[in-house]
Amino acid sequence: MTEFAVCLPLFGLFLAAILEINHASMTAATMRAAAEKAGRMGVMDGVTTAEVETLARETAGAAVPNGNIRVHVKNAAAFDSGGDPSEIAVDSLPDIEVADARPRQLFVVRVEVTYADVSLIPPFLLKGPDGGPKVIYGQAVNRHE
C-alpha cells in the first residue's frame, strides 16, 4: 500500500507533464501555421496588414483564445543587408502596411502568445530564457509580390 501512495503522485505528475508538453507543442505548431498562412496571404497585391492580422488570429484562434494572441507584421528590410539574423529583434523592426509594400520587399509575420495565458496547468515547467513567462511564437518571413 505504501508503494501505491508513493507511486500515484509521481505518476500523476508525470502524466501532467506529458499533457502540458504536448499542449505546448500543439500551441507552437498552431502559431507557426498561422504565421505561415498569413504570410502567404500577405504576398499578394491588394491585401492589407489588417487582413493579414485577421487571418493570423482566425488560424491561431483554433487552438488559443483570440484575446491572448498578438500579431506583428513588420518591415524586414533589415534582413536584406546581411549580417546575423539572430541579432535583429523582430519587435524592434518598423511596422509595415503590406498593401503599400514594394515588389520583393521583405516582411515578417509573427504570431505569439504568452504560454501562461493558455496553459492547462500552472506553467511550472515552461519558463522563458530570463525565468519570466514563456512566449510561444510562430514566424514567417516573405517577400511581397
N, C-alpha and C positions, 0 to 999 in steps of 0.2 A: 504493500500500500504506500510506503514512503517513496518507492520508485515512481509511482504514478504522481504523487504530489510534487516531485521534483521535475519530472519529465513534461507534465502537462503545461506549466507556464513556459518552459523552454520551447515546446512545440508551438504554442500559441504565438510567441514572439517570432519564431522562425516563419510561421505562416503569414503573420502580419508583414514581416519584412519582404517576403516574396511578393505579396499582393501590392505593397507600396512601390517596390522597384518596377514591377510590371506596369503599374499605373503611370509612373514617371516616364517609362519608355514609350508608352502609348501616347502620352501628352506630348513628348518631344517629337514623335513621328507625325502627329497631327499638326504641330506648329510648323514643321518642315514642309509638309504637304500644302498647308495654307499659304506659306510664303512663296513656294514654287508656282502654285496655281495663280496667285495674284500677280506674281512677277511675269508669268507668261501672258496674262491679260494686258499688263501694262506696256508691253512692247508694241501693241497695235496703235495705229493712228486714231485720234479722236477719243481715246479713253482718258478719263481724268483720274487724278490722285484719289478723289473721294470714291470713285467706282472701284479702284484697286483696293482701298482700305475696306470697303463694304464686302467685297468678295473674300478678302482675307478673314474678316470677322465671321462671315457666314460659314466658311470652311472650318475654321478653328472652333466655332461655336458648336460643332457636332460633338466635341469632347469636353469643352471648357465653357463655363458660364460666360456669356458675352461681356458682362461688365468687368471681368478681370483681364480681358485681352487688351494688349497695347500693340498698335500697328504703327510702324515708322516707314515712310517712303522717303529716301534720301538721295541726294545727288552724289554719285560715287565717282566723279571725275578724278578725285584724288588717287584712285587706284590706277588710272592711266599713266601717271607719271613714274611708275615703277616703285622700287623700294620694297620694304617688307610689309605686306598687308596686315599682319598681326599687330603692327604698331599703330594702325589707324583705327580709332574708336568710332564705331558707327554712329553713336549718339552725337559725336562732335561734327558730323557731316551736315551740310546745309540741307534744308527741305527742298523738294522739287515738285513742280507741277508737271506731271507726266505728259499731259496734253500739249504742253509748250516745249517739250524736250526736243533737242536737235536730233537728226538721224545719227545713229551709232553712239548716242550719249549713254553713258553707263549710269545705272541707278540700282539701288539696293532696296529690297522689301524685307523688313524684319518684323516678325510676329512673335511676341513674347508674353509670358505670364509668370508671375511670382508663384512658385510651387506651393508655398504655404497657403495661398488662397484657394487651391484646388486639390490639396492632398486628401487622402481618405482618412488618415490618422495624423496626429500631430507630427510634423516632419522632422523627427529627431535624427533620421538617417541622412537626409539630404540637406547639406548646408552649402552656401556659396564659398568661393575661394577665400573670402575675408571673414568667414564664420557667420556672415549675415544670411538672409534668406536666399535660397537658390532660385535663380531665374532660368527658366527653360525657354528656349527660343528656337525658331527656325528662320533661316535667312536665304534669300535668293538674290543673286546679282545678275542683271540682264542689261542688254543694250536696246535702246529704243529703235524701232524700225522706221 
